[in-house]
Amino acid sequence: MRSGDGNLDPRAWLAWAVAASLPPTLGRNPIALGATLIVVIAVREAWKPWAREVASWSIIVRMAMIFALVGIVFNILTYHGGDRAIVELPGWLPIVGGSLTLNALLYGTLSGLALLTLVLIGTTVGALINWSTLLRELPNRLMPVAVAGTVAFAFVPQTAQAFRQIREAQLARGHRLRGARDLVPLLVPMLTLGLERAITLAEAMESRGFGAPQHAGAATVVWRRLGLAVAIAATASAGYLLAVGKPGQSVPVLATGIALFVVCLRGGDSRRTVFRAAALTLKDWLVLATSCLSAVVLLAAVSADPASILYEPYPSITIPRVNLFVLLAIALLLLPGLLIPTVRSAGDE
């Protein structure tokens, strides 16, 4: 989708993605996890007719489903804790010997659903976000990284499309996929095509002076480099503290990381001109507000009522706790699905 076709602002999509990622990241409560998965699928399906790129990411979703199934089997075979035994394997078997429990099956299934939910969120936002608008809103010093990330995201649907074209061409030649060895005629041309595109893009960007400083001899100050390293470490630490259920400790760490990012990214060697500044519409503000409110409620629930987000089927399976405020916070994330464009853009006809 292009700018001006009714799509939401990238900042609104990013806020929605962060809020939607909290339940599968923070815990494994099946009620909260299932509600989040339903909301994400609803938003994805609502916007799917308006952006053909959503379908281009389907191969990644299928890969996530495969990895989720593998994770379920691995968890059942390798972890033997829990009070609900399904079958008993001989103890002399390495690793898998012992009781295969329903507890391990349940936890593996919940972990697989969490992985699938996160992949659906990432692919949906990656397909619907307006990358050119997002680039204009980033600080100057983040431009090289931002452009590289944008190119990487753009290559994903192109690679998926190239894979389908190569597969159709090989099928026309009589190629049939019967095993792992039959993947070679598909993967080798796809890898070659991807490398050719990458080299061509790199040459085009280098010829335009991408990444070069505006002034000869300009260099990044040492304290900026150290500050960015500390900021990245602080942000990663805050994410870890959130994942282990310690939001109170993660807030000051995250605030420190954000403050360092702001200080170290001020200014830059490059100067950009903007033809038209991106303005947030009423729909964008509504999505931003509801996403922030949802995130605040979910983070508060982890501290006030941990069982509403966290869940452990060990040592025994219990009924998961239902928190009405958590469900309402997740329901707020349905808003983007209600704000789809009323007129279809010409580029999607």
Secondary structure, DSSP 8 states (H G I E B T S, - for coil): --TTSS---HHHHHHHHHHHHHHHHH---HHHHHHHHHHHHHHHHHHGGG-THHHHTHHHHHHHHHHHHHHHHHHHHH---SS-EEEEE-TTSTTT-EEEEHHHHHHHHHHHHHHHHHHHHHHHHHHHS-HHHHHHHS-GGGHHHHHHHHHHHHHHHHHHHHHHHHHHHHHHTT----SGGGGHHHHHHHHHHHHHHHHHHHHHHHHTTTT--SSTT----HHHHHHHHHHHHHHHHHHHHHHTT-HHHHHHHHHHHHHHHHHHTSS-S-----SS-----HHHHHHHHHHHHHHHHHHHHHHH-GGGT-----SS-------HHHHHHHHGGGHHHH---SS--GGG-
